[in-house]
């Protein structure tokens, strides 16, 4: 027989209530007849009802010192739920069930403040008021991940932030801190974070989380954490990484550019994304860019939904191939089909002009001196030719001046 632990002091509203002596059931009576001493807080049997579900809100990843709410739920009409923290000194909380907004029954257990304790593992149970000694099967265990102030890792993907269904997707968690384990967490997900040991990297510690092939459920916002086996504390979260799944909405926007696809550096350029379908947001993605796509709320003009992405003034860095997508606020990580690609060419950029000669470069200085000597030689030859021509011209004039006098004599 398992003994149900006494309710903890946190939170006060979740303490168990005394149970009435007249609540004993035929099952308990039969056990007593067999000579088994069973107190009013003893579980006579577990597993007679389907197990409830257990999730942590808003996430099973909690900052040290923070609070979390456990949601225990079931589609069965269970009257009460029990949340139990596992460990050397078990602690439990009991609450009446309430109707859940999505249907079924639930109880919400606020717990905290959370510290980097070695054991933050929970299960929940349910039971009926008319048979409190018979509990359900336990829920699947849920373990909290407590993050602290250790140096945060980085999270990236070689596939880029926009992916398509069926594509293999791997998220890479990297750190220059010597972590020997990593976890990957998805924002808003009720599933526990994925845990991986360190994989050797050149000068870095890290782990690769393989998620593919991509499904619509992979769309979302991710973070990773690093930790050490000798410590129960995890690092601060990495910067958030958005994964966007394209091709999930049944329309294709169009993409155009003003004043045109070929522009000069310094001009004002606008990329216009349009669609006849109704959506709240447009995204502009540059091929090969690691940065997340630009997002703009759509505006309704001339019967179409559109967004204008301004690049003013344009530089060589803006050159490249662009596509735009539409999305809905109801599912912001699911995108439409991509527009046809648009290539933006930027001419007259600083990097296409030959750089000025650097006089501090000895080879450049030598070249300059060579050019100067050649120019001086050319100028000297030209001057000499002019002098010779001048002498010849003067001599011819002098010869003509002497000819009339000779004729008279």
Legacy VTK file of the C-alpha trace (Angstrom):
# vtk DataFile Version 3.0
C-alpha trace
ASCII
DATASET POLYDATA
POINTS 409 float
0.000 0.000 0.000
1.209 3.541 -0.765
0.717 6.349 1.675
-0.506 9.644 0.264
1.712 12.457 1.629
0.307 15.342 3.600
-0.303 18.515 1.582
2.460 21.124 1.477
2.146 24.675 2.694
2.550 26.139 -0.824
0.152 27.282 -2.062
-2.309 27.562 0.878
-5.299 27.301 -1.439
-4.060 23.918 -2.612
-3.891 22.130 0.740
-5.889 18.916 1.053
-9.087 19.013 3.019
-9.903 16.516 5.806
-11.879 13.626 4.497
-15.093 12.492 6.153
-15.253 9.162 7.918
-18.494 8.372 6.117
-16.684 8.456 2.765
-15.414 4.885 3.175
-16.375 2.734 0.211
-17.145 -0.964 -0.179
-13.575 -1.392 -1.437
-12.143 0.048 1.783
-14.597 -2.016 3.871
-13.463 -5.183 2.148
-9.844 -4.334 2.837
-10.594 -3.711 6.497
-12.348 -7.062 6.683
-9.114 -8.661 5.464
-7.357 -7.136 8.442
-5.504 -4.386 6.514
-5.294 -1.196 8.546
-5.929 1.619 6.113
-6.124 5.210 7.351
-8.217 7.938 5.750
-5.145 9.282 3.895
-4.054 5.954 2.448
-4.297 5.114 -1.250
-6.137 1.813 -1.302
-5.561 1.352 -5.018
-3.986 3.356 -7.829
-4.610 2.911 -11.488
-8.329 2.303 -11.636
-8.911 5.367 -13.806
-7.119 6.613 -16.921
-4.046 8.686 -16.184
-4.384 12.492 -16.340
-2.102 14.799 -18.313
0.416 17.149 -16.699
1.934 20.264 -18.241
3.789 23.369 -17.023
2.580 26.866 -17.925
3.907 28.848 -19.622
6.829 26.420 -20.034
8.706 23.673 -18.188
11.752 25.963 -18.383
11.773 28.324 -15.384
14.223 31.033 -14.359
15.772 30.484 -10.937
13.570 32.260 -8.390
10.577 32.239 -10.719
7.136 30.649 -10.530
5.364 28.074 -12.668
1.798 26.788 -12.901
1.152 23.073 -13.274
-1.957 22.084 -15.222
-3.352 18.669 -14.344
-6.242 17.637 -16.573
-8.445 14.771 -17.634
-11.449 14.144 -19.870
-12.908 11.984 -17.131
-15.123 13.733 -14.597
-12.591 13.443 -11.764
-13.533 15.645 -8.793
-10.065 16.337 -7.379
-6.479 16.372 -8.574
-3.281 15.775 -6.601
0.086 17.213 -7.681
3.054 15.382 -6.195
6.684 16.450 -6.171
8.919 13.399 -6.220
12.104 13.077 -4.208
13.433 12.131 -0.818
10.753 14.183 0.929
7.632 13.918 -1.177
5.305 16.903 -1.198
1.766 17.075 -2.546
-0.992 19.580 -3.215
-4.702 18.811 -3.726
-7.258 20.965 -5.569
-10.860 20.621 -6.723
-11.224 20.175 -10.460
-12.704 22.873 -12.670
-14.089 22.850 -16.188
-11.266 23.478 -18.673
-11.830 26.083 -21.444
-10.973 23.484 -24.074
-13.204 20.839 -22.479
-12.657 18.230 -19.814
-11.566 18.972 -16.254
-8.428 20.530 -14.821
-6.727 21.984 -11.758
-4.036 24.691 -11.832
-1.273 24.459 -9.207
0.978 27.538 -8.774
4.424 26.518 -7.484
7.496 28.578 -6.573
9.879 30.159 -6.097
11.899 27.592 -8.016
15.576 27.056 -7.129
18.292 24.920 -8.780
17.326 21.927 -6.668
18.441 18.514 -7.949
14.836 17.242 -7.975
12.009 19.195 -9.583
10.085 16.201 -10.942
6.294 16.073 -10.669
3.369 13.724 -11.344
-0.334 14.234 -10.850
-3.268 11.977 -9.986
-7.041 12.308 -9.921
-9.859 10.743 -7.923
-13.623 10.917 -7.293
-15.072 12.377 -4.088
-17.153 9.273 -3.464
-14.034 7.092 -3.613
-11.036 9.178 -2.445
-8.921 6.133 -1.643
-8.856 5.045 -5.278
-6.572 7.211 -7.348
-5.977 7.228 -11.068
-2.814 6.062 -12.730
-0.071 8.705 -12.370
0.520 11.147 -15.194
3.770 10.969 -17.131
6.557 12.591 -15.097
7.338 16.228 -15.786
10.742 17.635 -14.841
11.380 21.351 -14.594
14.496 22.880 -16.120
15.776 25.699 -13.904
17.903 28.254 -15.774
20.320 30.656 -14.117
22.957 33.243 -14.975
25.607 31.045 -16.626
26.816 32.252 -20.032
24.163 31.726 -22.696
24.859 29.550 -25.763
23.845 30.394 -29.335
21.218 28.614 -31.419
21.321 28.463 -35.213
20.280 26.384 -38.195
22.058 25.858 -41.502
18.724 25.580 -43.301
17.779 29.175 -42.458
14.698 30.366 -40.578
12.242 29.550 -43.413
11.807 25.820 -44.092
9.383 23.659 -46.061
7.516 20.462 -45.193
9.594 17.332 -45.635
12.906 19.183 -45.379
15.314 17.802 -42.796
15.786 20.288 -39.974
18.620 20.361 -37.440
19.052 23.035 -34.763
22.607 23.583 -33.525
23.346 24.749 -29.975
26.910 26.101 -29.542
28.886 27.675 -26.702
32.482 28.641 -25.936
31.748 27.607 -22.343
32.620 23.988 -21.577
29.098 22.645 -21.085
28.699 18.875 -21.223
24.916 18.721 -21.786
22.372 20.802 -23.661
18.606 21.068 -23.851
16.354 22.478 -26.558
13.057 24.099 -25.591
10.177 25.319 -27.751
8.245 28.324 -26.505
4.732 27.419 -25.393
5.282 23.680 -25.831
4.021 21.441 -23.076
6.411 18.657 -23.944
9.575 18.459 -21.830
12.723 19.917 -23.435
14.953 17.623 -25.466
18.178 16.666 -23.680
21.468 15.808 -25.405
25.002 15.250 -24.211
27.892 17.293 -25.565
29.121 16.502 -29.047
32.773 17.345 -29.853
33.211 20.599 -31.750
36.289 22.514 -32.888
36.972 24.816 -29.945
33.304 24.809 -28.905
30.920 22.692 -26.892
27.591 21.981 -28.511
24.878 19.588 -29.564
22.856 19.100 -32.758
19.115 18.576 -32.307
17.637 16.739 -35.291
13.958 17.645 -35.734
13.221 16.745 -39.348
11.518 15.938 -41.578
9.686 19.218 -41.103
6.000 19.187 -40.170
3.716 22.165 -39.489
4.086 21.486 -35.751
7.791 22.382 -36.010
6.933 26.032 -36.594
7.637 28.100 -33.496
10.220 29.833 -31.361
13.136 27.900 -29.870
15.895 28.423 -27.295
18.662 26.181 -25.995
20.485 25.930 -22.672
23.819 24.538 -21.542
24.607 22.769 -18.293
27.173 20.737 -16.406
26.628 17.307 -14.912
27.992 18.371 -11.539
25.452 21.194 -11.244
21.665 21.204 -11.338
21.623 24.755 -12.701
21.371 25.499 -16.407
22.615 28.483 -18.360
20.658 31.543 -19.392
18.664 30.858 -22.587
20.134 31.460 -26.016
18.660 34.190 -28.167
15.308 33.017 -29.520
15.247 31.412 -32.973
12.063 31.469 -35.062
11.383 28.505 -37.343
8.847 29.362 -40.075
7.207 26.654 -42.186
6.361 27.828 -45.720
3.656 26.449 -47.989
1.048 25.974 -45.262
-1.449 28.625 -46.443
-3.182 28.126 -49.819
-2.174 31.314 -51.630
0.875 32.897 -53.267
1.638 36.623 -52.931
3.437 38.658 -55.601
6.618 40.698 -55.145
7.636 43.781 -57.146
10.215 46.548 -56.764
10.206 50.300 -57.316
11.873 52.014 -59.170
13.170 48.753 -60.691
15.294 45.662 -60.090
18.519 47.492 -61.104
19.328 50.542 -59.001
22.285 52.701 -58.040
23.739 52.826 -54.568
22.096 55.577 -52.541
18.692 55.365 -54.243
15.428 54.799 -52.390
14.026 51.326 -53.116
10.691 49.779 -52.096
9.769 46.101 -52.331
5.996 45.665 -52.580
4.374 42.399 -51.442
0.721 41.959 -52.478
-2.044 39.365 -52.330
-5.723 39.152 -53.158
-6.169 36.850 -50.137
-6.756 38.215 -46.670
-3.832 37.964 -44.233
-2.553 40.123 -41.400
1.196 40.034 -42.001
3.714 39.891 -44.826
7.272 38.656 -44.457
10.236 39.505 -46.699
13.069 36.982 -46.808
16.487 37.333 -48.461
18.040 34.180 -49.867
21.057 33.018 -47.872
20.523 35.522 -45.035
20.823 34.232 -41.476
18.726 37.094 -40.097
14.993 36.490 -39.571
12.660 37.794 -42.296
11.295 41.313 -42.040
7.662 41.496 -40.883
5.060 44.152 -41.671
1.337 44.381 -40.988
-0.674 44.285 -44.203
-2.716 47.219 -45.462
-5.821 47.023 -47.661
-5.524 49.129 -50.822
-7.266 48.916 -54.205
-8.878 45.600 -53.289
-5.586 43.971 -52.341
-3.634 43.353 -49.151
-0.086 44.658 -49.321
3.011 45.735 -47.424
5.819 48.070 -48.535
9.347 47.179 -47.429
11.510 50.284 -47.751
15.289 50.206 -48.294
16.515 53.784 -48.106
19.209 54.448 -49.086
20.074 51.178 -50.782
23.650 49.834 -50.477
25.567 46.905 -51.929
24.498 44.839 -48.900
20.889 45.021 -50.117
21.695 43.223 -53.351
20.390 39.669 -53.603
17.347 37.483 -54.232
14.144 38.131 -52.285
10.850 36.309 -51.710
7.805 37.322 -49.725
5.235 35.317 -47.771
1.904 35.914 -46.065
0.927 34.745 -42.586
-1.929 34.927 -40.105
-1.785 36.099 -36.492
-3.628 32.907 -35.527
-0.627 30.834 -36.710
2.286 33.271 -37.084
4.849 30.523 -37.789
2.937 29.006 -40.721
3.468 30.830 -44.015
1.918 30.937 -47.470
3.571 29.707 -50.633
6.583 31.889 -51.523
6.309 34.590 -54.166
8.366 34.275 -57.337
11.985 35.242 -56.595
13.018 38.840 -57.273
16.681 39.705 -57.821
17.792 43.179 -56.765
20.967 44.468 -58.479
22.783 47.427 -56.946
25.294 49.163 -59.235
27.783 51.977 -58.641
28.644 50.735 -55.188
31.803 51.692 -53.388
33.189 48.195 -53.608
33.126 48.288 -57.471
35.366 51.400 -57.641
39.137 50.882 -57.649
40.472 51.925 -54.260
42.863 54.873 -54.140
46.591 54.124 -54.045
47.995 53.880 -50.559
51.277 55.836 -50.359
52.285 53.820 -47.325
52.552 50.745 -49.567
56.183 50.530 -50.839
55.166 48.823 -54.077
52.552 51.532 -54.721
55.118 54.289 -54.047
57.561 52.615 -56.461
54.895 52.431 -59.146
54.124 56.141 -58.648
57.827 57.045 -59.013
58.067 54.959 -62.190
55.081 56.748 -63.690
56.569 60.168 -62.740
59.938 59.434 -64.442
58.169 58.258 -67.591
56.081 61.409 -67.648
59.179 63.623 -67.205
60.934 61.845 -70.065
57.923 62.314 -72.310
57.696 66.002 -71.378
61.458 66.463 -72.009
61.262 64.861 -75.443
58.265 66.988 -76.337
60.107 70.151 -75.211
63.174 69.190 -77.238
61.046 68.657 -80.331
59.439 72.073 -79.820
62.878 73.699 -79.490
64.146 72.028 -82.675
61.001 73.060 -84.541
61.442 76.622 -83.276
65.046 76.752 -84.464
64.109 75.429 -87.880
61.299 77.979 -88.141
63.618 80.893 -87.236
66.256 79.701 -89.676
63.720 79.531 -92.481
62.508 83.042 -91.763
66.103 84.347 -91.693
66.842 82.651 -95.029
63.818 84.305 -96.668
64.927 87.720 -95.355
68.344 87.410 -97.064
67.065 86.295 -100.504
65.771 89.748 -101.804
69.060 91.502 -101.044
71.056 88.905 -102.967
68.784 89.312 -105.988
69.382 93.107 -106.092
73.158 92.674 -106.118
LINES 1 410
409 0 1 2 3 4 5 6 7 8 9 10 11 12 13 14 15 16 17 18 19 20 21 22 23 24 25 26 27 28 29 30 31 32 33 34 35 36 37 38 39 40 41 42 43 44 45 46 47 48 49 50 51 52 53 54 55 56 57 58 59 60 61 62 63 64 65 66 67 68 69 70 71 72 73 74 75 76 77 78 79 80 81 82 83 84 85 86 87 88 89 90 91 92 93 94 95 96 97 98 99 100 101 102 103 104 105 106 107 108 109 110 111 112 113 114 115 116 117 118 119 120 121 122 123 124 125 126 127 128 129 130 131 132 133 134 135 136 137 138 139 140 141 142 143 144 145 146 147 148 149 150 151 152 153 154 155 156 157 158 159 160 161 162 163 164 165 166 167 168 169 170 171 172 173 174 175 176 177 178 179 180 181 182 183 184 185 186 187 188 189 190 191 192 193 194 195 196 197 198 199 200 201 202 203 204 205 206 207 208 209 210 211 212 213 214 215 216 217 218 219 220 221 222 223 224 225 226 227 228 229 230 231 232 233 234 235 236 237 238 239 240 241 242 243 244 245 246 247 248 249 250 251 252 253 254 255 256 257 258 259 260 261 262 263 264 265 266 267 268 269 270 271 272 273 274 275 276 277 278 279 280 281 282 283 284 285 286 287 288 289 290 291 292 293 294 295 296 297 298 299 300 301 302 303 304 305 306 307 308 309 310 311 312 313 314 315 316 317 318 319 320 321 322 323 324 325 326 327 328 329 330 331 332 333 334 335 336 337 338 339 340 341 342 343 344 345 346 347 348 349 350 351 352 353 354 355 356 357 358 359 360 361 362 363 364 365 366 367 368 369 370 371 372 373 374 375 376 377 378 379 380 381 382 383 384 385 386 387 388 389 390 391 392 393 394 395 396 397 398 399 400 401 402 403 404 405 406 407 408
